[in-house]
Amino acid sequence: MNWRFEDFEPDLKELKPSVKEKAIEIANKLLKNGKFTDQGEALKEGIKQAEEWFINMEG
């Protein structure tokens, strides 16, 4: 199951589209593999990792 995180739109609103997409992708993986059971916490971690990914991608 892939979560869309509509309830967390304020958390995603300010992100660049590529970072938002990556954050959702990461959060879904965290939920699927059981590292998180709370969607909000998974999304917070997903956003953190996606922002790091974006910074590293830009060099």
LUMDREN-16812 format. One line per 2 residues: number of its first residue (from 1); their letters; for each residue x negated, y, z negated of N, C-alpha, C. Coordinates in steps of 0.05 Angstrom, whole numbers, plus 5000, padded with zeros to 4 digits. Layout:
! LUMDREN-16812
NUM	A	X,Y,Z,X,Y,Z,X,Y,Z | ...
//
This chain:
! LUMDREN-16812
1	MN	4983,4976,5000,5000,5000,5000,4982,5025,5000 | 4989,5043,5017,4975,5069,5017,4992,5091,5005
3	WR	4982,5104,4986,4996,5127,4974,4991,5152,4990 | 5011,5169,4991,5008,5194,5006,5004,5218,4987
5	FE	5009,5215,4962,5004,5236,4942,5020,5261,4946 | 5045,5259,4955,5062,5283,4959,5066,5298,4933
7	DF	5068,5283,4911,5072,5296,4885,5048,5313,4876 | 5026,5309,4889,5001,5323,4881,4993,5344,4902
9	EP	5011,5353,4918,5005,5372,4939,4991,5397,4929 | 4998,5408,4905,4983,5431,4896,4953,5426,4893
11	DL	4946,5401,4885,4918,5394,4882,4903,5392,4909 | 4919,5387,4930,4907,5383,4957,4909,5407,4974
13	KE	4926,5426,4967,4933,5449,4984,4908,5465,4993 | 4889,5470,4976,4867,5487,4982,4844,5473,4996
15	LK	4846,5447,5000,4824,5432,5012,4824,5435,5043 | 4801,5434,5055,4799,5433,5084,4812,5407,5093
17	PS	4824,5406,5116,4838,5382,5125,4821,5357,5124 | 4796,5359,5132,4779,5335,5132,4773,5325,5104
19	VK	4770,5344,5085,4765,5337,5057,4791,5325,5045 | 4813,5337,5051,4839,5326,5042,4843,5297,5051
21	EK	4838,5292,5076,4842,5265,5087,4823,5246,5073 | 4798,5254,5069,4778,5237,5057,4785,5232,5027
23	AI	4795,5253,5013,4803,5250,4985,4825,5229,4982 | 4845,5231,5000,4867,5211,4999,4857,5183,5005
25	EI	4839,5181,5025,4827,5155,5032,4812,5143,5008 | 4796,5159,4995,4781,5150,4971,4799,5143,4949
27	AN	4819,5160,4943,4838,5154,4922,4853,5128,4926 | 4861,5123,4951,4874,5098,4957,4856,5074,4952
29	KL	4831,5076,4959,4812,5054,4954,4808,5050,4924 | 4807,5071,4909,4804,5069,4880,4828,5055,4867
31	LK	4852,5061,4877,4876,5048,4867,4877,5019,4876 | 4870,5014,4900,4872,4986,4911,4852,4968,4896
33	NG	4828,4978,4891,4809,4960,4878,4811,4959,4848 | 4830,4974,4837,4836,4972,4809,4818,4990,4791
35	KF	4802,5006,4803,4785,5024,4786,4802,5045,4772 | 4825,5052,4783,4844,5070,4771,4871,5059,4774
37	TD	4888,5064,4754,4916,5056,4757,4935,5080,4758 | 4924,5103,4750,4939,5128,4751,4933,5143,4777
39	QG	4954,5149,4792,4950,5163,4818,4936,5190,4814 | 4944,5205,4794,4932,5231,4790,4903,5230,4784
41	EA	4895,5211,4767,4866,5208,4761,4851,5198,4785 | 4863,5180,4800,4850,5170,4825,4846,5193,4845
43	LK	4866,5210,4847,4864,5232,4866,4843,5252,4857 | 4841,5258,4831,4821,5276,4821,4793,5266,4828
45	EG	4789,5240,4824,4763,5228,4831,4759,5228,4861 | 4780,5223,4876,4778,5223,4905,4771,5251,4915
47	IK	4782,5272,4903,4775,5299,4911,4746,5305,4905 | 4738,5297,4882,4710,5302,4874,4691,5288,4894
49	QA	4696,5263,4900,4678,5249,4918,4680,5260,4946 | 4704,5268,4955,4707,5279,4982,4692,5305,4985
51	EE	4693,5322,4964,4678,5347,4965,4648,5342,4967 | 4638,5322,4951,4610,5315,4953,4603,5304,4981
53	WF	4621,5288,4992,4618,5277,5019,4615,5300,5039 | 4633,5320,5037,4633,5342,5055,4607,5358,5053
55	IN	4598,5364,5029,4573,5378,5025,4550,5363,5037 | 4549,5337,5032,4527,5321,5043,4528,5319,5074
57	ME	4553,5319,5084,4556,5317,5113,4546,5342,5127 | 4550,5365,5114,4541,5390,5126,4511,5395,5123
59	G	4499,5379,5104,4470,5381,5101,4462,5404,5085
//
